[in-house]
Amino acid sequence: MIEDINGFLVVERLESNFAKVICKICKNEFVTAYYSIKRLKSCGCGRPSQLKELPEFINGFKTIKCHGYDTKRGVRWATVECKKCHRIYECDPNKLKYRKHCGCMKKGVIACRYTKSHPQLAQTYKHMMARCYNKNNQDYYNYGARGIIVCDEWLKDRNLFCEWALKNGFKENNNLSIDRIDNDKGYSPDNCRWANSIMQSRNTRRNVMNIEIARQIREKVKHTKLTKIAAEYGISYGTAWNIAHHISWKE
């Protein structure tokens, strides 16, 4: 049975004392508390200027844009920026004063939004952190013990690491892994890249060879014996032979 309250037509009573109501001004259907109908003036369909202007910040959350009253949700709606992870999202601004974050925190740390969509990338971050900060990790001696650290930007928010990775060549199951360009520096956007196993093997501290030296060897072999070249560069005869014949260290 349709009920008329304060000019609003109650179409259906719902659970928890809510009701589907037809607005007396715009005739749109919306949901509201049944006992508040007699105090309503509209469903929120009035001019945006009639809504109280939102402050620039609410409990630390930055308000970016007010979308007015959402009749489908039955609440005011706005675009805001999370005070913890700085994610841009939409919500009811009236509830911000009770919130500590947008749901991004987990056990005091900003949770990763890419765990489900990019599990390999999330694991890469986990292993990177372990190498640098977990003394029980088998590779710690070669990373954290040498002073290799993760930059503050990635350390505070793993989502920023994931965003950088996706913009700089990372793809799931592409056989690429994170590689530091300068092995004496830590993990940061300006010192990292995505490399295959060959590129990484050439970029280790144990490796005295590089592509420039390989080119020198190929040039010298035209007029110098390989035994002398191997002794000059401190490499084995077999390594020198492979380089000279373009088997290893290919262009």
C-alpha positions in Angstrom: 0.0 0.0 0.0 1.4 3.4 -1.0 1.6 5.8 1.9 1.8 9.6 1.6 4.0 11.3 4.3 4.8 15.0 4.0 4.1 14.8 0.3 6.5 11.9 -0.2 5.1 8.6 -1.5 6.3 5.6 0.4 6.5 2.8 -2.1 7.9 0.0 0.1 8.9 -0.5 3.7 12.3 -2.1 4.0 14.2 -3.8 6.9 15.9 -1.8 9.6 13.2 0.9 9.4 14.1 2.1 5.9 11.8 2.7 3.0 11.7 3.3 -0.7 10.3 6.8 -1.3 9.4 8.9 -4.3 10.5 12.5 -4.0 7.8 15.1 -4.0 9.9 17.5 -6.1 11.9 15.5 -8.7 9.8 12.3 -8.5 12.9 10.2 -8.3 12.9 7.1 -6.1 15.4 6.9 -3.2 15.9 5.1 0.1 15.8 6.8 3.5 15.0 6.1 7.1 11.2 5.8 7.5 10.9 8.0 10.6 12.9 10.8 9.0 10.5 11.3 6.0 8.3 13.8 7.8 11.4 16.1 8.3 12.6 15.9 4.7 12.3 18.8 2.2 13.5 16.8 -0.8 15.7 13.9 -1.7 18.6 16.2 -2.2 17.6 17.2 -5.7 17.8 20.9 -5.0 20.4 23.1 -6.5 24.0 22.3 -5.6 24.3 25.8 -4.1 21.7 24.7 -1.5 24.2 22.2 -0.1 26.6 23.4 2.5 30.0 23.8 1.0 32.5 21.2 2.0 35.7 22.4 3.8 39.0 21.8 2.1 40.0 19.1 4.6 37.8 16.8 6.8 39.8 15.0 9.5 42.9 15.1 7.3 41.1 13.9 4.1 41.3 16.4 1.3 38.0 17.1 -0.5 38.5 17.4 -4.2 35.0 17.7 -5.6 31.5 17.5 -4.3 29.0 15.6 -6.6 26.0 16.7 -4.6 23.3 14.4 -3.2 23.3 10.9 -4.7 19.7 9.8 -4.8 20.5 6.2 -5.5 22.8 5.9 -2.5 20.7 8.3 -0.4 23.8 10.2 0.8 25.9 13.1 -0.3 28.8 12.0 -2.5 32.3 13.5 -3.1 35.8 12.8 -4.5 38.4 12.9 -1.7 42.1 12.1 -1.2 43.1 9.6 1.6 45.3 11.2 4.2 47.4 8.0 4.5 48.0 6.6 1.0 46.9 9.7 -1.0 44.5 7.5 -3.1 41.8 9.4 -4.9 38.4 7.8 -4.3 34.7 8.6 -3.9 32.7 8.4 -0.6 30.2 10.0 1.7 32.1 13.0 3.1 30.0 13.0 6.2 31.6 9.8 7.3 35.2 11.0 6.9 35.3 12.5 10.5 35.1 9.0 11.8 37.7 7.4 9.6 41.5 7.0 10.0 42.1 6.0 6.4 40.4 4.8 3.2 40.9 1.1 4.1 44.5 1.1 2.9 46.1 0.3 6.2 46.8 -3.3 7.3 48.6 -3.9 10.6 49.9 -0.4 10.6 51.3 -0.6 7.1 49.8 0.6 3.8 48.3 -2.5 2.2 49.2 -3.4 -1.4 46.4 -2.8 -3.9 48.1 -5.0 -6.5 48.4 -8.3 -4.6 45.5 -9.9 -6.5 46.0 -8.3 -10.0 49.8 -8.6 -10.0 50.9 -11.3 -7.4 54.4 -11.7 -9.0 55.0 -8.0 -8.5 53.9 -8.1 -4.9 56.3 -11.0 -4.3 59.1 -9.1 -5.9 58.6 -6.3 -3.4 58.5 -8.8 -0.5 61.8 -10.4 -1.5 63.4 -7.1 -2.1 62.5 -6.0 1.4 63.8 -9.3 2.9 67.1 -9.0 1.2 67.7 -5.6 2.6 66.2 -5.8 6.1 65.8 -9.4 7.2 69.1 -10.6 8.8 67.9 -14.2 8.5 67.5 -14.0 4.8 70.1 -16.1 2.9 71.0 -13.1 0.7 71.1 -10.5 3.4 74.9 -10.6 3.5 75.1 -9.4 -0.1 72.4 -6.6 0.4 71.5 -5.3 3.8 74.8 -6.1 5.3 76.5 -4.0 2.6 74.2 -1.1 3.2 71.8 -1.7 0.3 68.4 -0.2 1.3 65.1 0.6 -0.3 64.3 4.3 -0.9 61.9 6.1 1.5 59.2 6.4 -1.2 59.0 2.6 -1.8 59.6 1.8 1.9 56.6 3.8 3.1 54.2 2.7 0.3 54.6 -0.4 -1.7 51.9 0.8 -4.1 54.3 3.4 -5.4 56.8 0.7 -6.2 54.1 -1.3 -8.1 53.0 1.8 -10.0 56.6 2.5 -11.0 57.1 -1.1 -12.1 54.0 -1.1 -14.3 55.1 2.1 -16.0 58.7 0.9 -16.6 58.5 -2.5 -18.3 57.1 -4.9 -15.8 54.6 -7.5 -16.9 53.4 -10.7 -15.2 55.4 -13.8 -16.4 57.8 -11.9 -18.7 60.9 -13.5 -17.1 62.2 -10.1 -16.0 63.4 -9.3 -12.5 64.4 -6.1 -10.8 68.0 -5.1 -11.2 70.0 -2.3 -9.7 72.0 -0.4 -12.4 74.7 0.6 -9.8 75.3 -2.4 -7.6 76.7 -0.2 -4.8 73.5 1.8 -4.5 70.1 0.9 -3.2 66.7 0.3 -4.7 65.1 3.5 -6.1 63.4 4.6 -9.3 66.5 6.1 -10.7 68.7 3.1 -10.0 66.4 0.2 -10.9 65.3 -1.4 -14.1 63.7 -4.7 -15.3 66.3 -7.1 -16.7 66.5 -10.7 -17.9 69.0 -13.2 -16.4 71.7 -12.4 -19.0 71.6 -8.7 -18.2 71.7 -9.4 -14.5 74.6 -11.9 -14.7 76.6 -9.2 -16.5 75.8 -6.7 -13.7 77.2 -8.5 -10.6 80.1 -7.4 -8.4 81.9 -10.7 -9.2 81.9 -9.9 -12.9 85.0 -8.1 -14.2 83.8 -8.2 -17.7 81.5 -5.8 -19.6 80.6 -5.2 -23.2 83.2 -2.5 -23.7 86.0 -4.9 -22.6 84.5 -7.6 -24.8 84.8 -5.2 -27.8 88.4 -4.5 -26.9 89.2 -8.2 -26.8 87.6 -8.8 -30.2 89.7 -5.9 -31.7 93.0 -7.1 -30.1 92.6 -10.7 -31.1 93.2 -9.6 -34.7 96.9 -9.0 -33.9 97.5 -10.5 -30.4 97.4 -14.1 -29.2 94.5 -15.1 -26.9 96.9 -16.3 -24.2 98.3 -12.8 -23.8 94.9 -11.2 -24.0 93.6 -13.5 -21.2 96.5 -12.7 -19.0 96.1 -9.0 -19.6 92.5 -8.9 -18.6 92.8 -11.5 -15.8 90.4 -14.0 -17.4 90.7 -17.6 -18.5 91.7 -18.6 -22.0 88.3 -20.2 -22.5 86.5 -17.0 -21.6 88.7 -15.0 -24.0 88.1 -17.6 -26.8 84.3 -17.4 -26.3 84.3 -13.6 -26.4 86.5 -13.5 -29.5 84.2 -15.9 -31.3 81.0 -14.1 -30.2 79.8 -17.0 -28.2 79.6 -15.0 -25.0 79.1 -11.3 -24.4 77.3 -10.9 -27.7 76.4 -7.5 -29.0 
